[in-house]
Amino acid sequence: MSGPATDAAQKPPATSVVEDFKAAFRRLASGVCVVTFKRGEDLHGFTATSVTSISADPPMLLFCVSRRSDSFDSMVPGARIGVSVLSEEQRGLSDAFASKVLPGRYRHIPSSRLGGAPVLRDALARISAVVVQIVPAGDNIVVFCEVEAAEPGRPGRPLLYGEGGYLAADREPAA
């Protein structure tokens, strides 16, 4: 006989669910972006694989930030952020923005402004946006942004991440 007590007894421990959930999502390949903003006069940012387009009219996107991230406190409504879509050749930028932040760490990285936000030069695409809403979600926050400006960058293959490492695109992008 099945019932609430029987179903609960058959469920694996919560830690198993968490580990299985993480393992399942490692199989999802994602494009790699760098989310950038100014902290004082310095460029700051983080690597993100959670950037998603959510609306074309008005143009909006979202991304997630860990509550443990050095960037967490900078994600507030009204903040201007840049999103740079990285190419396969920009793996080093992905690694740099994924590491622990030290003051002035990104001063040598070529950036420019698009709209009101800093973006990385030579990215496959660059987007400037304003944070409009923050939604708590477990150990992360979901950051909703309205896009101010967007521009395709140079052609190339996107940097992909999955299975705990970088992946290669098998074909050239469509012209």
ABEGO torsion letter per residue (X at the ends): XBBAAAAAAABBBAAAAAAAAAAAAAABBBBBBBBBBBBEABBBEBBBAABBBABAOBBBBBBBBBAABAAAAABBBGBBBBBBBBBAAAAAAAAAAABBBBBGAAAABBBBBBEABBBBBGBABBBBBBBABBBBBEABBBBBBBBABBBBBBBEBBBBBBGGBBBBBABBBBX
